[in-house]
Amino acid sequence: MINSSITRLTGFASGLDTESIIKKLMDAESVSLNKLKQNEQKQTWLSDTYRQWNADLFSFRTNTLLNMKLSGAYNTFDVSSSQENAISAKASGSSIAGTYTVAVKNLAKSATITGNTGLDPAKKLGDPAQGAAQLTADTKISLDVYSDPANPASLQSADIDIKTTDSIKDVVAKINGAKDKDGKNLGLQAYYDETLQQFSIKTKETGAATKISLRENTSTSGQSFLGNTLGIEPAKLSVSGENADIIFNGKEITTLTSNEATIMGIQFTFKSPTVDESGTTVSSTVNVSRNVDGVVKNITDFIEKYNSLLDKMNTTLNETAYRDYQPLTDDQRSEMSEKEIELWEGKAKSGLLRGDSILSGLVNKMRSAMTSVVDNGSVYNSLASIGISSRSYQDKGKLYIDETKLREALQKDPEAVQNLFSQTGDTEKGTNGLLNCLSDSFETAVEDLTAKAGSAGNSPYDQSVIGKLLTNIQNDITTQTDRLSKKEDQYYSKFAAMEQAISQFNSQSTWLSQQMGQ
């Protein structure tokens, strides 16, 4: 019932059930309002359904289709190394199958400074118990780190205060946390090995371009800290890193700054020099062979996802619509249990997108794309030619895989199979790969769905077709609600006037009766 500000007088004089009468009158008046609310609910369901499909299609395009277009989906390889402890390798989508010989003469090294000392890490540097390694006065050291000695701009520097009250562990922590004037960490790794009684400091980066230099403020304690305390020889206070030295298929490469490199599309990791028992450098064999099983699995997974989405779309397009089940009004909901409401709304929502033009249009484009011929310069120019096709019209576009034919195509012409799916070209000329054709169709469908009902996360009252319709319906509901409120007030006013008239009549009748009785 519509809320009213009128004082409501029930049938105190007439004995009528005023509330019940007015409710029935208002129920009749509220028919148009209820229809508006039902339409609003239905359009909201439509908006939600369209937006969910929008999200599903966008996800399929940006994930499934994109991943399948990448070369890694077709170029899967098995890699083996004759010396896994020295060389490991990993193939990528751009790898070239073959057998390679690789010899590692030297690994790339960081710039490292070491010093032999007899420090006790449990004691302070200035403790006389440190003996010859005792630090006799506070000092300051400077750290210079170059990523490219030929480029002065690559220099990072920091000064560190060393106190006699520090322990060697304190010194290590200060070096590891050292930052330049811009607040950037120098990227050094310092360590003191108690067993070896050895201090070391090195750059995190490797290669001949890295360099580290240590300097001490000699005005306070000379070389007592770097030389005496840390045991670093003066000639070793400035050192550079080293490049890796490898021989790949007979060609020596000395420019690698790290122990990881990509050659021929293969990602190599060099772990140690390849030497025999006598210490002579020997070659390791790395074999890269195409893994047909991996490609078959990738294509199979894609076809399964395609079939799943297609089946979901066909189910939606052919879902039964129950026209007699409309959204419930508030009064109807109040008279039903939660289970009854759930079952009713299940019927009411069924078939919302039955025969929808956007989804049906996309289904037709999907089926057309997957049965088309791509000009890729090979006999393997269609899905049917590599063993992927529908079995009957009743399958509604569902695809099946003849794995024997697929494997045969992959073994004879793997590039043609890849081009069939992901070749970039012109759809009208028949040179565009299947995935690109699908991607274009999905993009158009997503745009159409967005124009129809907006996208997930946005207000339902947006500028889409349904969004504008919902705004108009909401305005009409507000207008109808105001009208009914005034109408209800009128009914109550009329009944109140009637009750007052009857009350006055009763009073007059009672007075006349009293007079006549006298």
C-alpha positions as CSV (number, residue, x, y, z in Angstrom):
1,M,0.0,0.0,0.0
2,I,1.2,3.5,-0.8
3,N,2.3,5.6,2.2
4,S,0.0,8.6,3.0
5,S,0.2,11.6,5.4
6,I,-3.6,11.8,5.8
7,T,-5.0,10.9,9.2
8,R,-6.8,7.6,8.6
9,L,-10.1,7.1,10.4
10,T,-11.4,3.5,10.2
11,G,-15.1,2.6,10.2
12,F,-15.8,3.8,13.8
13,A,-19.2,5.1,12.8
14,S,-20.1,3.0,9.7
15,G,-18.6,-0.2,10.9
16,L,-17.0,-0.7,7.5
17,D,-13.5,-2.3,7.1
18,T,-12.1,0.9,5.5
19,E,-8.5,-0.4,5.3
20,S,-9.6,-3.5,3.3
21,I,-11.8,-1.5,1.0
22,I,-9.1,1.0,0.2
23,K,-6.5,-1.7,-0.2
24,K,-8.6,-3.4,-2.9
25,L,-9.2,0.0,-4.6
26,M,-5.5,0.7,-4.6
27,D,-4.6,-2.8,-5.9
28,A,-6.7,-2.0,-8.9
29,E,-5.0,1.4,-9.2
30,S,-1.5,-0.2,-8.8
31,V,-1.8,-2.5,-11.8
32,S,0.2,-0.1,-14.1
33,L,2.9,0.5,-11.3
34,N,3.3,-3.3,-10.8
35,K,3.8,-3.8,-14.5
36,L,6.5,-1.1,-14.5
37,K,8.3,-2.8,-11.6
38,Q,8.0,-6.1,-13.3
39,N,9.5,-4.6,-16.4
40,E,12.3,-3.0,-14.4
41,Q,13.1,-6.3,-12.8
42,K,13.1,-8.1,-16.2
43,Q,15.4,-5.4,-17.8
44,T,17.7,-5.7,-14.8
45,W,18.0,-9.4,-15.3
46,L,18.6,-8.8,-19.0
47,S,21.3,-6.3,-18.2
48,D,23.0,-8.7,-15.7
49,T,22.9,-11.6,-18.3
50,Y,24.2,-9.5,-21.1
51,R,27.0,-8.1,-18.9
52,Q,28.0,-11.6,-17.8
53,W,28.3,-12.7,-21.4
54,N,30.3,-9.6,-22.1
55,A,32.8,-10.6,-19.4
56,D,32.9,-14.2,-20.6
57,L,33.5,-13.3,-24.3
58,F,36.1,-10.7,-23.3
59,S,37.9,-13.2,-21.1
60,F,37.9,-15.8,-23.9
61,R,39.3,-13.3,-26.4
62,T,42.0,-11.9,-24.1
63,N,43.1,-15.2,-22.6
64,T,42.3,-18.3,-24.6
65,L,42.6,-16.8,-28.1
66,L,45.6,-14.7,-27.3
67,N,47.5,-17.5,-25.6
68,M,46.7,-19.8,-28.6
69,K,48.1,-17.2,-31.0
70,L,51.5,-17.1,-29.2
71,S,54.2,-19.1,-30.9
72,G,54.8,-21.0,-27.7
73,A,51.6,-22.9,-28.2
74,Y,53.0,-24.5,-31.4
75,N,56.7,-24.6,-30.7
76,T,57.2,-26.9,-27.7
77,F,60.4,-28.7,-27.4
78,D,62.3,-31.4,-25.4
79,V,65.7,-30.3,-24.3
80,S,68.5,-32.5,-23.0
81,S,72.1,-31.7,-22.1
82,S,75.0,-34.2,-21.9
83,Q,76.4,-32.3,-18.9
84,E,73.3,-31.0,-16.9
85,N,75.6,-30.1,-14.0
86,A,77.5,-27.7,-16.2
87,I,74.9,-26.5,-18.8
88,S,71.1,-26.5,-18.7
89,A,68.9,-25.2,-21.4
90,K,65.2,-24.3,-21.9
91,A,63.5,-23.9,-25.2
92,S,61.1,-21.0,-26.1
93,G,58.6,-20.4,-28.8
94,S,61.3,-19.0,-31.1
95,S,63.8,-21.9,-30.6
96,I,65.2,-23.8,-33.5
97,A,65.4,-27.6,-33.2
98,G,68.8,-29.1,-33.6
99,T,71.9,-30.5,-31.8
100,Y,74.4,-27.9,-30.5
101,T,77.8,-28.2,-29.1
102,V,78.7,-25.9,-26.2
103,A,81.9,-25.6,-24.2
104,V,82.2,-23.4,-21.2
105,K,85.8,-22.2,-20.6
106,N,85.0,-19.7,-17.9
107,L,81.9,-18.4,-16.1
108,A,81.0,-14.8,-15.8
109,K,82.2,-13.5,-12.5
110,S,81.3,-10.5,-10.3
111,A,83.9,-8.0,-9.1
112,T,85.1,-9.6,-5.8
113,I,87.6,-8.4,-3.2
114,T,88.7,-10.8,-0.5
115,G,90.9,-10.4,2.6
116,N,92.4,-13.0,5.0
117,T,92.2,-11.9,8.6
118,G,92.0,-13.4,12.0
119,L,89.1,-11.4,13.4
120,D,87.0,-12.8,16.2
121,P,83.4,-11.9,15.1
122,A,82.3,-12.0,18.8
123,K,84.6,-9.2,19.7
124,K,84.8,-5.5,18.8
125,L,87.3,-4.4,16.2
126,G,89.1,-2.3,18.7
127,D,89.5,-5.1,21.3
128,P,93.2,-5.8,21.9
129,A,92.3,-9.5,21.8
130,Q,92.0,-9.1,18.0
131,G,95.8,-9.0,17.9
132,A,97.3,-7.7,14.7
133,A,93.9,-7.2,13.2
134,Q,92.9,-4.7,15.9
135,L,91.5,-1.4,14.7
136,T,93.3,1.3,16.7
137,A,91.1,4.3,15.7
138,D,87.8,5.1,14.1
139,T,88.0,5.5,10.3
140,K,86.0,6.0,7.2
141,I,86.0,4.0,4.0
142,S,84.6,4.9,0.5
143,L,83.0,2.4,-1.8
144,D,83.0,3.0,-5.5
145,V,80.9,0.7,-7.8
146,Y,80.8,0.9,-11.6
147,S,78.4,-0.9,-13.8
148,D,80.5,0.4,-16.8
149,P,84.0,1.8,-16.0
150,A,84.0,3.6,-19.4
151,N,81.0,5.6,-18.4
152,P,81.6,7.9,-15.4
153,A,77.8,8.3,-15.0
154,S,77.6,4.7,-13.9
155,L,79.5,5.4,-10.7
156,Q,77.8,4.8,-7.4
157,S,79.7,5.9,-4.3
158,A,79.1,5.7,-0.5
159,D,81.1,6.5,2.6
160,I,80.9,4.3,5.6
161,D,82.0,5.1,9.1
162,I,83.9,2.3,10.8
163,K,84.2,2.5,14.6
164,T,86.4,0.6,17.0
165,T,83.2,-0.4,18.9
166,D,81.9,-2.2,15.7
167,S,82.2,-5.9,15.2
168,I,83.0,-7.4,11.8
169,K,79.2,-8.3,11.6
170,D,78.4,-4.6,12.0
171,V,80.8,-3.8,9.1
172,V,79.2,-6.4,6.9
173,A,75.7,-5.0,7.6
174,K,76.8,-1.4,6.9
175,I,78.3,-2.4,3.5
176,N,75.3,-4.4,2.5
177,G,73.0,-1.5,3.3
178,A,75.2,1.2,1.7
179,K,73.4,3.7,-0.5
180,D,74.6,6.5,-2.8
181,K,73.7,10.1,-2.5
182,D,70.4,9.5,-4.3
183,G,69.4,6.8,-1.8
184,K,70.0,3.9,-4.2
185,N,71.5,0.8,-2.8
186,L,75.0,0.0,-4.1
187,G,74.1,-3.6,-4.7
188,L,77.1,-5.0,-2.8
189,Q,77.3,-8.3,-1.0
190,A,79.7,-8.5,2.0
191,Y,80.3,-11.6,4.0
192,Y,82.7,-12.8,6.7
193,D,83.3,-16.5,6.9
194,E,84.3,-17.4,10.5
195,T,85.7,-20.9,9.5
196,L,87.9,-19.5,6.7
197,Q,88.6,-16.3,8.7
198,Q,88.0,-14.5,5.4
199,F,86.2,-11.3,4.5
200,S,84.7,-10.9,1.0
201,I,82.8,-8.2,-0.8
202,K,81.4,-8.5,-4.3
203,T,79.0,-6.9,-6.8
204,K,75.7,-8.6,-7.4
205,E,76.1,-8.0,-11.1
206,T,78.6,-10.1,-13.2
207,G,80.7,-9.3,-16.2
208,A,83.8,-7.3,-17.2
209,A,81.9,-4.0,-17.1
210,T,81.4,-4.2,-13.3
211,K,84.1,-2.8,-11.0
212,I,84.5,-2.1,-7.3
213,S,87.1,0.0,-5.5
214,L,87.7,0.5,-1.8
215,R,89.4,3.6,-0.4
216,E,90.2,4.6,3.2
217,N,90.4,8.1,4.8
218,T,94.2,7.8,5.6
219,S,94.1,11.0,7.7
220,T,92.8,9.0,10.7
221,S,94.2,5.6,10.7
222,G,96.2,4.9,7.5
223,Q,95.5,1.5,6.0
224,S,95.0,-0.1,9.4
225,F,91.4,-1.1,8.6
226,L,91.5,-2.3,4.9
227,G,95.0,-3.7,5.1
228,N,95.6,-4.7,8.7
229,T,92.0,-5.4,10.0
230,L,90.5,-6.9,6.8
231,G,93.7,-8.2,5.4
232,I,93.2,-6.9,1.9
233,E,96.3,-6.5,-0.2
234,P,96.8,-2.9,-1.6
235,A,96.9,-4.2,-5.2
236,K,93.5,-5.8,-4.8
237,L,91.5,-2.8,-3.5
238,S,90.2,-2.2,-7.0
239,V,89.0,-5.1,-9.1
240,S,86.7,-5.8,-12.1
241,G,84.4,-8.7,-12.9
242,E,84.8,-11.1,-15.8
243,N,82.7,-12.1,-18.8
244,A,81.7,-15.6,-19.6
245,D,83.9,-17.4,-22.2
246,I,82.0,-20.1,-24.1
247,I,82.4,-21.8,-27.5
248,F,79.0,-22.4,-29.3
249,N,79.1,-24.6,-32.3
250,G,82.8,-23.9,-32.7
251,K,82.5,-20.1,-32.3
252,E,84.0,-18.5,-29.2
253,I,81.9,-15.9,-27.5
254,T,83.6,-13.7,-24.9
255,T,81.0,-10.9,-24.6
256,L,78.4,-12.5,-22.3
257,T,78.2,-10.5,-19.1
258,S,76.1,-13.2,-17.2
259,N,75.8,-16.9,-17.0
260,E,72.5,-16.9,-18.8
261,A,72.2,-16.3,-22.5
262,T,69.6,-16.8,-25.3
263,I,71.2,-18.3,-28.4
264,M,69.2,-19.6,-31.4
265,G,66.1,-19.0,-29.3
266,I,67.3,-21.3,-26.6
267,Q,67.8,-20.1,-23.0
268,F,71.1,-21.4,-21.7
269,T,72.3,-21.4,-18.1
270,F,76.0,-22.0,-17.6
271,K,76.7,-23.5,-14.2
272,S,80.4,-24.5,-14.4
273,P,83.2,-24.9,-16.9
274,T,83.0,-28.0,-19.0
275,V,86.3,-29.8,-18.4
276,D,87.5,-33.4,-18.3
277,E,89.5,-35.0,-15.5
278,S,92.7,-33.4,-16.7
279,G,91.1,-30.0,-16.7
280,T,90.9,-29.6,-20.4
281,T,87.9,-27.8,-21.8
282,V,85.5,-30.2,-23.6
283,S,82.2,-29.7,-25.4
284,S,78.8,-30.6,-24.1
285,T,75.9,-31.6,-26.4
286,V,72.6,-29.9,-26.1
287,N,69.8,-31.5,-28.1
288,V,66.6,-29.6,-28.9
289,S,63.8,-31.6,-30.5
290,R,60.2,-30.7,-31.3
291,N,57.7,-32.0,-28.8
292,V,54.6,-33.0,-30.9
293,D,52.8,-34.2,-27.7
294,G,53.0,-30.7,-26.3
295,V,51.5,-29.1,-29.4
296,V,48.7,-31.7,-29.6
297,K,47.8,-31.0,-26.0
298,N,47.7,-27.2,-26.5
299,I,45.5,-27.6,-29.6
300,T,43.3,-30.1,-27.8
301,D,42.9,-27.8,-24.8
302,F,41.9,-24.9,-27.0
303,I,39.3,-27.0,-28.9
304,E,37.8,-28.1,-25.6
305,K,37.5,-24.5,-24.4
306,Y,36.1,-23.5,-27.8
307,N,33.5,-26.3,-27.6
308,S,32.6,-25.5,-24.0
309,L,31.9,-21.8,-24.9
310,L,30.0,-22.7,-28.0
311,D,27.8,-25.2,-26.2
312,K,27.1,-22.6,-23.5
313,M,26.1,-20.1,-26.2
314,N,23.9,-22.7,-28.0
315,T,22.2,-23.6,-24.7
316,T,21.4,-20.0,-24.0
317,L,20.1,-19.3,-27.5
318,N,17.8,-22.3,-27.3
319,E,16.7,-22.1,-23.6
320,T,13.0,-22.4,-23.1
321,A,11.2,-19.1,-22.4
322,Y,8.2,-19.4,-19.9
323,R,6.0,-16.5,-20.9
324,D,3.5,-17.1,-18.1
325,Y,6.3,-16.6,-15.4
326,Q,6.8,-12.9,-15.0
327,P,8.8,-11.2,-12.3
328,L,6.9,-11.4,-8.9
329,T,5.2,-8.4,-7.4
330,D,5.9,-7.5,-3.8
331,D,2.4,-8.9,-2.8
332,Q,3.1,-12.1,-4.6
333,R,6.5,-12.6,-3.0
334,S,5.0,-12.0,0.5
335,E,2.7,-15.0,-0.1
336,M,5.4,-17.4,-1.2
337,S,8.2,-19.3,0.5
338,E,11.9,-18.7,-0.4
339,K,11.9,-22.1,-2.2
340,E,8.8,-21.2,-4.2
341,I,10.3,-17.8,-5.1
342,E,13.5,-19.4,-6.2
343,L,11.7,-21.9,-8.5
344,W,9.4,-19.2,-9.9
345,E,12.3,-16.8,-10.7
346,G,14.2,-19.7,-12.3
347,K,11.4,-20.0,-14.8
348,A,11.0,-16.3,-15.2
349,K,14.7,-15.9,-16.0
350,S,14.8,-18.8,-18.4
351,G,15.0,-17.9,-22.1
352,L,15.9,-14.2,-21.6
353,L,18.4,-14.4,-24.5
354,R,16.6,-17.0,-26.5
355,G,17.4,-16.3,-30.2
356,D,19.4,-13.2,-29.2
357,S,20.8,-11.6,-32.4
358,I,24.2,-10.7,-30.9
359,L,25.0,-14.2,-29.6
360,S,23.5,-16.0,-32.6
361,G,25.5,-13.7,-34.9
362,L,28.7,-14.6,-33.1
363,V,27.9,-18.3,-33.2
364,N,27.5,-18.1,-36.9
365,K,30.8,-16.2,-37.3
366,M,32.6,-18.8,-35.1
367,R,31.3,-21.7,-37.1
368,S,32.2,-19.9,-40.4
369,A,35.7,-19.1,-39.2
370,M,36.4,-22.6,-38.0
371,T,35.3,-24.2,-41.4
372,S,37.2,-21.7,-43.6
373,V,40.3,-22.2,-45.7
374,V,43.4,-20.1,-44.9
375,D,45.8,-19.3,-47.7
376,N,49.0,-20.4,-45.9
377,G,50.8,-22.0,-48.9
378,S,50.2,-25.5,-47.7
379,V,47.8,-28.4,-48.1
380,Y,47.2,-28.1,-44.3
381,N,45.1,-25.0,-44.8
382,S,41.9,-25.8,-42.9
383,L,41.0,-27.5,-39.6
384,A,39.5,-30.4,-41.6
385,S,42.9,-31.0,-43.3
386,I,44.6,-31.5,-39.9
387,G,41.9,-33.7,-38.5
388,I,39.6,-31.2,-36.7
389,S,35.9,-31.0,-37.9
390,S,32.3,-31.4,-36.9
391,R,30.6,-34.8,-37.4
392,S,27.1,-33.7,-38.1
393,Y,24.8,-30.7,-38.4
394,Q,23.2,-31.7,-35.1
395,D,26.5,-31.0,-33.3
396,K,25.8,-27.3,-33.8
397,G,29.4,-26.5,-34.6
398,K,31.1,-28.7,-32.0
399,L,34.6,-29.8,-33.1
400,Y,36.2,-33.3,-32.8
401,I,39.9,-34.1,-33.2
402,D,41.4,-37.0,-35.2
403,E,44.7,-37.1,-33.3
404,T,46.4,-39.3,-35.9
405,K,45.8,-36.8,-38.7
406,L,46.8,-33.9,-36.4
407,R,50.1,-35.5,-35.5
408,E,50.8,-36.3,-39.1
409,A,50.3,-32.6,-40.0
410,L,52.5,-31.4,-37.2
411,Q,55.3,-33.8,-38.1
412,K,55.2,-33.0,-41.9
413,D,54.6,-29.2,-41.8
414,P,54.4,-27.7,-38.2
415,E,54.8,-24.1,-39.6
416,A,51.7,-24.5,-41.7
417,V,49.7,-25.7,-38.7
418,Q,50.8,-22.6,-36.8
419,N,50.0,-20.3,-39.7
420,L,46.6,-21.9,-40.1
421,F,45.8,-20.7,-36.6
422,S,47.8,-17.5,-36.1
423,Q,48.8,-16.1,-39.5
424,T,48.2,-12.4,-39.8
425,G,46.5,-11.4,-43.0
426,D,43.3,-10.2,-44.7
427,T,40.1,-12.0,-43.8
428,E,38.4,-11.1,-47.1
429,K,41.4,-12.4,-49.1
430,G,41.5,-15.6,-47.0
431,T,45.0,-15.0,-45.6
432,N,44.0,-14.3,-42.0
433,G,44.5,-17.1,-39.5
434,L,41.5,-18.7,-37.8
435,L,42.3,-17.1,-34.4
436,N,42.6,-13.6,-35.8
437,C,39.2,-14.1,-37.5
438,L,37.7,-15.3,-34.2
439,S,39.3,-12.5,-32.3
440,D,37.8,-9.9,-34.6
441,S,34.4,-11.5,-34.3
442,F,34.6,-11.5,-30.5
443,E,35.7,-7.9,-30.4
444,T,32.7,-6.9,-32.4
445,A,30.4,-8.9,-30.1
446,V,31.8,-7.4,-27.0
447,E,31.3,-3.9,-28.4
448,D,27.7,-4.8,-29.3
449,L,27.0,-6.2,-25.9
450,T,28.5,-3.1,-24.3
451,A,26.3,-0.8,-26.4
452,K,23.3,-3.0,-25.5
453,A,23.8,-3.3,-21.7
454,G,27.1,-1.8,-20.6
455,S,29.8,-3.7,-18.9
456,A,30.3,-5.3,-15.5
457,G,31.2,-2.9,-12.7
458,N,29.4,0.1,-14.2
459,S,26.1,1.5,-13.1
460,P,23.1,-0.3,-14.6
461,Y,21.7,3.2,-15.4
462,D,24.4,4.0,-17.9
463,Q,24.1,5.2,-21.5
464,S,23.6,1.7,-23.0
465,V,20.3,0.8,-24.6
466,I,19.0,-1.0,-21.5
467,G,20.6,1.5,-19.2
468,K,18.6,4.3,-20.7
469,L,15.5,2.2,-20.6
470,L,16.0,1.5,-16.9
471,T,16.4,5.2,-16.3
472,N,13.1,5.9,-18.1
473,I,11.3,3.1,-16.2
474,Q,12.6,4.4,-12.9
475,N,11.3,7.9,-13.7
476,D,7.9,6.4,-14.6
477,I,7.8,4.4,-11.3
478,T,8.5,7.6,-9.4
479,T,5.7,9.4,-11.2
480,Q,3.3,6.5,-10.7
481,T,4.2,6.2,-7.0
482,D,3.5,9.9,-6.5
483,R,0.1,9.6,-8.3
484,L,-1.0,6.6,-6.3
485,S,0.0,8.3,-3.0
486,K,-2.2,11.2,-3.9
487,K,-5.0,8.8,-5.0
488,E,-4.8,6.9,-1.7
489,D,-5.0,10.2,0.2
490,Q,-8.1,11.0,-1.7
491,Y,-9.8,7.7,-0.8
492,Y,-9.0,8.2,2.8
493,S,-10.3,11.7,2.8
494,K,-13.5,10.6,1.2
495,F,-14.0,7.8,3.7
496,A,-13.1,10.1,6.6
497,A,-15.7,12.6,5.4
498,M,-18.3,9.8,5.2
499,E,-17.5,8.6,8.7
500,Q,-17.9,12.1,10.0
501,A,-21.2,12.5,8.2
502,I,-22.5,9.2,9.6
503,S,-21.2,10.2,13.1
504,Q,-23.2,13.5,12.9
505,F,-26.3,11.7,11.7
506,N,-26.0,9.2,14.5
507,S,-25.7,12.1,17.0
508,Q,-28.7,13.8,15.6
509,S,-30.7,10.6,15.6
510,T,-29.8,10.0,19.2
511,W,-30.9,13.5,20.2
512,L,-34.2,13.2,18.4
513,S,-34.8,9.9,20.1
514,Q,-34.1,11.4,23.5
515,Q,-36.5,14.3,22.8
516,M,-39.3,12.1,21.6
517,G,-38.8,9.9,24.6
518,Q,-39.3,12.9,27.0
